[in-house]
């Protein structure tokens, strides 16, 4: 974009402007908590559907717990599909602790 940015990954981020900036493209990743909530809502209601832009490697622990609870799903790199509608789920305890991570 043209600006000089330093301090990425530290407590102080410095941005030095320039005479001219240029455009860029940037894609924001989907909210992990929201995507995981939708996945568990489908399971809890014995529903089925597809969650698009579900980044599977961001949800490895959640998907492991879903497998432990016998929740049948199919995942690709960016989608999660719930396969079967009716099934008895195992008990599952999940606790969410939000820890901000800045890279």
FIKOLFI-791426 format. One record per residue (C-alpha): x, y, z; residue in three letters. Coordinates in steps of 0.2 Angstrom, whole numbers. Layout:
// residues N
+-------+-------+-------+--------+
|     u |     v |     w | residu |
+-------+-------+-------+--------+
|     X |     Y |     Z |    ALA |
...
+-------+-------+-------+--------+
//
This chain:
// residues 103
+-------+-------+-------+--------+
|     u |     v |     w | residu |
+-------+-------+-------+--------+
|     0 |     0 |     0 |    UNK |
|    15 |    11 |     1 |    UNK |
|    16 |    15 |    20 |    UNK |
|    30 |     9 |    31 |    UNK |
|    23 |    -1 |    45 |    UNK |
|    34 |    -8 |    59 |    UNK |
|    31 |   -16 |    75 |    UNK |
|    20 |   -30 |    69 |    UNK |
|    18 |   -43 |    83 |    UNK |
|    23 |   -31 |    96 |    UNK |
|    14 |   -20 |   108 |    UNK |
|    18 |    -4 |    98 |    UNK |
|    13 |    -3 |    79 |    UNK |
|    21 |    12 |    70 |    UNK |
|    14 |    18 |    53 |    UNK |
|    24 |    30 |    43 |    UNK |
|    14 |    38 |    29 |    UNK |
|    21 |    41 |    11 |    UNK |
|    17 |    54 |    -2 |    UNK |
|     7 |    41 |   -12 |    UNK |
|    -3 |    25 |    -7 |    UNK |
|    -9 |    12 |   -19 |    UNK |
|   -23 |     0 |   -17 |    UNK |
|   -23 |   -18 |   -11 |    UNK |
|   -34 |   -33 |    -9 |    UNK |
|   -37 |   -41 |     8 |    UNK |
|   -48 |   -54 |    14 |    UNK |
|   -54 |   -56 |    32 |    UNK |
|   -56 |   -73 |    39 |    UNK |
|   -73 |   -79 |    45 |    UNK |
|   -77 |   -77 |    64 |    UNK |
|   -71 |   -93 |    72 |    UNK |
|   -83 |   -92 |    86 |    UNK |
|   -98 |   -89 |    75 |    UNK |
|   -94 |  -103 |    63 |    UNK |
|   -92 |  -115 |    77 |    UNK |
|  -108 |  -110 |    85 |    UNK |
|  -117 |  -113 |    69 |    UNK |
|  -109 |  -130 |    67 |    UNK |
|  -114 |  -135 |    85 |    UNK |
|  -132 |  -127 |    82 |    UNK |
|  -134 |  -139 |    67 |    UNK |
|  -129 |  -154 |    78 |    UNK |
|  -139 |  -149 |    93 |    UNK |
|  -155 |  -147 |    83 |    UNK |
|  -152 |  -163 |    73 |    UNK |
|  -152 |  -151 |    58 |    UNK |
|  -142 |  -152 |    42 |    UNK |
|  -134 |  -139 |    31 |    UNK |
|  -118 |  -132 |    24 |    UNK |
|  -107 |  -119 |    32 |    UNK |
|   -98 |  -110 |    18 |    UNK |
|   -81 |  -102 |    21 |    UNK |
|   -78 |  -114 |    36 |    UNK |
|   -59 |  -115 |    38 |    UNK |
|   -57 |  -132 |    44 |    UNK |
|   -39 |  -131 |    51 |    UNK |
|   -45 |  -116 |    62 |    UNK |
|   -58 |  -128 |    71 |    UNK |
|   -48 |  -144 |    73 |    UNK |
|   -52 |  -146 |    92 |    UNK |
|   -70 |  -142 |    89 |    UNK |
|   -71 |  -155 |    75 |    UNK |
|   -62 |  -168 |    86 |    UNK |
|   -75 |  -165 |    99 |    UNK |
|   -89 |  -167 |    87 |    UNK |
|   -82 |  -183 |    81 |    UNK |
|   -81 |  -189 |    99 |    UNK |
|   -99 |  -185 |   101 |    UNK |
|  -103 |  -195 |    86 |    UNK |
|  -109 |  -180 |    76 |    UNK |
|  -108 |  -185 |    58 |    UNK |
|  -101 |  -172 |    46 |    UNK |
|   -91 |  -170 |    30 |    UNK |
|   -78 |  -156 |    29 |    UNK |
|   -68 |  -149 |    15 |    UNK |
|   -55 |  -136 |    16 |    UNK |
|   -68 |  -122 |    17 |    UNK |
|   -85 |  -130 |    20 |    UNK |
|   -93 |  -140 |    33 |    UNK |
|  -108 |  -151 |    30 |    UNK |
|  -119 |  -160 |    42 |    UNK |
|  -124 |  -177 |    34 |    UNK |
|  -138 |  -185 |    44 |    UNK |
|  -153 |  -177 |    51 |    UNK |
|  -159 |  -189 |    65 |    UNK |
|  -146 |  -196 |    77 |    UNK |
|  -144 |  -198 |    96 |    UNK |
|  -129 |  -187 |   101 |    UNK |
|  -117 |  -191 |   115 |    UNK |
|  -114 |  -179 |   129 |    UNK |
|  -102 |  -166 |   125 |    UNK |
|   -94 |  -153 |   136 |    UNK |
|   -86 |  -138 |   128 |    UNK |
|   -79 |  -123 |   136 |    UNK |
|   -74 |  -108 |   126 |    UNK |
|   -60 |   -97 |   132 |    UNK |
|   -56 |   -82 |   121 |    UNK |
|   -37 |   -78 |   120 |    UNK |
|   -33 |   -64 |   108 |    UNK |
|   -18 |   -68 |    97 |    UNK |
|   -10 |   -55 |    86 |    UNK |
|     2 |   -61 |    73 |    UNK |
+-------+-------+-------+--------+
//
